[in-house]
């Protein structure tokens, strides 16, 4: 005992309980005692002894016990659903640690928004207060944003330690596309952006029919060629993916040729200026034959025209 009444025991003495085994044990082959192997075998045994000595060191048992208890706790949390609830409430363990270390997302700057709002962008990007800058995958965020029809391009930059920059280039609403009774807003390249809700986009060019959304730029050029008649054209109907039929505001159908429809519309504008053709009681105009306009009159107009022609014929007959 020492002067304070404590037992003195050396570390070497405590470790002798796990004293290493003899360096070799003789083996019997054919009734003879063989010599112990040398070289690498002896080295492996030495390493084994060192490992046993390390495991027998102070504190090792407690560390192993803590590790086993920790693994058991994690397993129970996963099986019991506690881990999933933790993730939903706080984020992944990596995100939690990153936020503690100062790598959370404190500031988000979003530029380029016109039709979209910040809340919808963040929801689609799956960015929340639980996220961290360190474990945010910028490539995945870009892919999620690209899934929004209104988004043409998106860029994501992580500015350490805690700022995120999102730059969005939107597709602009260009026309209205009607198909199967549904009207959708489309971009200049024909990409459907959203359903038509309210009168906000009622001023946009209106195309109708399968495939018409992919040719909205062509229809816009036809309207441009129409000049002052543009205000009297309500919609363009694409027939069999080949030619356009313009629907006038008064219900008149204007059949355009498959090739060079712009020239036909320019001729129609000239006829309107000279004769007011669109103001007459006609049902349709066919401009598919170059240099010729075929008009289909309404029933009342046809009757009146027939009577006028008959009356004119009688008048001529009486004079003769």
URLINMO-V731868 format. One record per residue. N is the residue number from 0. RES is the residue in one letter. SS is DSSP state (A for helix, B for strand, O for the rest). PHI is phi in whole degrees, -180 to 180 (NA if undefined). Layout:
((N & RES & SS & PHI) (N & RES & SS & PHI))
This chain:
((0 & X & O & NA) (1 & X & O & -88) (2 & X & O & -67) (3 & X & O & -104) (4 & X & O & 83) (5 & X & O & -102) (6 & X & O & -80) (7 & X & O & -103) (8 & X & O & -136) (9 & X & O & -76) (10 & X & A & -63) (11 & X & A & -63) (12 & X & A & -68) (13 & X & A & -67) (14 & X & A & -81) (15 & X & A & -68) (16 & X & A & -64) (17 & X & A & -112) (18 & X & O & -60) (19 & X & O & -63) (20 & X & O & -72) (21 & X & O & -55) (22 & X & O & -61) (23 & X & O & -155) (24 & X & O & -125) (25 & X & O & -66) (26 & X & O & -116) (27 & X & B & -107) (28 & X & B & -127) (29 & X & O & 60) (30 & X & O & 80) (31 & X & B & -112) (32 & X & B & -86) (33 & X & O & -91) (34 & X & O & -78) (35 & X & O & -70) (36 & X & O & -68) (37 & X & O & -116) (38 & X & O & 82) (39 & X & A & -59) (40 & X & A & -62) (41 & X & A & -63) (42 & X & A & -67) (43 & X & A & -63) (44 & X & A & -64) (45 & X & A & -64) (46 & X & A & -63) (47 & X & A & -61) (48 & X & A & -64) (49 & X & A & -65) (50 & X & A & -63) (51 & X & A & -64) (52 & X & A & -64) (53 & X & A & -66) (54 & X & A & -65) (55 & X & O & -83) (56 & X & O & -67) (57 & X & O & -68) (58 & X & O & 87) (59 & X & A & -65) (60 & X & A & -62) (61 & X & A & -66) (62 & X & A & -63) (63 & X & A & -63) (64 & X & A & -64) (65 & X & A & -64) (66 & X & A & -63) (67 & X & A & -64) (68 & X & A & -64) (69 & X & A & -63) (70 & X & A & -62) (71 & X & A & -64) (72 & X & A & -65) (73 & X & A & -64) (74 & X & A & -60) (75 & X & A & -66) (76 & X & A & -66) (77 & X & A & -66) (78 & X & A & -65) (79 & X & A & -87) (80 & X & O & 85) (81 & X & A & -67) (82 & X & A & -64) (83 & X & A & -62) (84 & X & A & -67) (85 & X & A & -65) (86 & X & A & -61) (87 & X & A & -64) (88 & X & A & -88) (89 & X & A & -118) (90 & X & O & 96) (91 & X & O & -69) (92 & X & A & -55) (93 & X & A & -63) (94 & X & A & -65) (95 & X & A & -61) (96 & X & A & -64) (97 & X & A & -63) (98 & X & A & -65) (99 & X & A & -62) (100 & X & O & -83) (101 & X & O & 96) (102 & X & O & -109) (103 & X & B & -77) (104 & X & O & -109) (105 & X & O & -93) (106 & X & B & -134) (107 & X & B & -122) (108 & X & B & -111) (109 & X & B & -120) (110 & X & B & -122) (111 & X & O & 95) (112 & X & O & -81) (113 & X & O & -128) (114 & X & O & -89) (115 & X & O & -80) (116 & X & O & -119) (117 & X & A & -63) (118 & X & A & -62) (119 & X & A & -68) (120 & X & A & -64) (121 & X & A & -67) (122 & X & A & -65) (123 & X & A & -68) (124 & X & A & -73) (125 & X & O & 60) (126 & X & O & -109) (127 & X & O & -143) (128 & X & O & -60) (129 & X & O & -80) (130 & X & O & -76) (131 & X & B & -131) (132 & X & O & -69) (133 & X & O & -64) (134 & X & O & -105) (135 & X & O & -80) (136 & X & O & -91) (137 & X & A & -63) (138 & X & A & -63) (139 & X & A & -66) (140 & X & A & -63) (141 & X & A & -61) (142 & X & A & -63) (143 & X & A & -66) (144 & X & A & -67) (145 & X & A & -66) (146 & X & O & -74) (147 & X & O & -78) (148 & X & O & -56) (149 & X & O & -71) (150 & X & B & -90) (151 & X & B & -85) (152 & X & B & -145) (153 & X & B & -145) (154 & X & B & -128) (155 & X & B & -129) (156 & X & B & -128) (157 & X & B & -97) (158 & X & B & -109) (159 & X & O & -69) (160 & X & O & -94) (161 & X & O & -148) (162 & X & B & -121) (163 & X & B & -128) (164 & X & B & -117) (165 & X & B & -120) (166 & X & B & -115) (167 & X & B & -121) (168 & X & B & -112) (169 & X & B & -89) (170 & X & O & -79) (171 & X & O & -90) (172 & X & O & -58) (173 & X & O & -121) (174 & X & B & -157) (175 & X & B & -108) (176 & X & B & -123) (177 & X & B & -109) (178 & X & B & -150) (179 & X & O & 54) (180 & X & O & 83) (181 & X & B & -105) (182 & X & B & -113) (183 & X & B & -125) (184 & X & B & -84) (185 & X & B & -126) (186 & X & O & -86) (187 & X & O & -65) (188 & X & O & -87) (189 & X & O & 92) (190 & X & O & -68) (191 & X & B & -65) (192 & X & B & -103) (193 & X & B & -167) (194 & X & B & -73) (195 & X & O & -74) (196 & X & O & -129) (197 & X & O & 76) (198 & X & O & -89) (199 & X & O & -57) (200 & X & O & -108) (201 & X & O & -66) (202 & X & O & -80) (203 & X & O & -73) (204 & X & B & -55) (205 & X & B & -118) (206 & X & B & -116) (207 & X & B & -134) (208 & X & O & 113) (209 & X & O & -60) (210 & X & O & 82) (211 & X & A & -66) (212 & X & A & -64) (213 & X & A & -81) (214 & X & A & -126) (215 & X & A & -67) (216 & X & A & -65) (217 & X & A & -65) (218 & X & A & -66) (219 & X & A & -62) (220 & X & A & -67) (221 & X & A & -64) (222 & X & A & -63) (223 & X & A & -64) (224 & X & A & -70) (225 & X & A & -71) (226 & X & A & 62) (227 & X & A & -69) (228 & X & A & -77) (229 & X & A & -56) (230 & X & A & -67) (231 & X & A & -99) (232 & X & B & -105) (233 & X & B & -88) (234 & X & B & -160) (235 & X & B & -120) (236 & X & B & -106) (237 & X & B & -88) (238 & X & B & -103) (239 & X & O & 54) (240 & X & O & 60) (241 & X & O & -122) (242 & X & B & -140) (243 & X & B & -106) (244 & X & B & -119) (245 & X & B & -87) (246 & X & B & -101) (247 & X & B & -80) (248 & X & O & -65) (249 & X & O & -93) (250 & X & O & 92) (251 & X & O & -71) (252 & X & B & -99) (253 & X & B & -119) (254 & X & B & -88) (255 & X & O & -101) (256 & X & O & -71) (257 & X & O & -69) (258 & X & O & -106) (259 & X & O & 52) (260 & X & A & -69) (261 & X & A & -65) (262 & X & A & -64) (263 & X & A & -65) (264 & X & A & -68) (265 & X & A & -62) (266 & X & A & -65) (267 & X & A & -63) (268 & X & A & -63) (269 & X & A & -66) (270 & X & A & -63) (271 & X & A & -65) (272 & X & A & -67) (273 & X & A & -88) (274 & X & A & -130) (275 & X & O & 62) (276 & X & A & -59) (277 & X & A & -70) (278 & X & A & -90) (279 & X & O & -84) (280 & X & O & -83) (281 & X & B & -123) (282 & X & B & -95) (283 & X & B & -155) (284 & X & B & -127) (285 & X & B & -112) (286 & X & O & -109) (287 & X & O & -76) (288 & X & O & -98) (289 & X & O & -58) (290 & X & O & 74) (291 & X & O & -141) (292 & X & O & -121) (293 & X & B & -106) (294 & X & B & -107) (295 & X & B & -105) (296 & X & B & -83) (297 & X & O & -71) (298 & X & A & -61) (299 & X & A & -64) (300 & X & A & -68) (301 & X & A & -65) (302 & X & A & -63) (303 & X & A & -64) (304 & X & A & -65) (305 & X & A & -62) (306 & X & A & -64) (307 & X & A & -67) (308 & X & A & -67) (309 & X & A & -65) (310 & X & A & -63) (311 & X & A & -65) (312 & X & A & -67) (313 & X & A & -65) (314 & X & A & -62) (315 & X & A & -67) (316 & X & A & -66) (317 & X & A & -64) (318 & X & A & -70) (319 & X & O & -80))
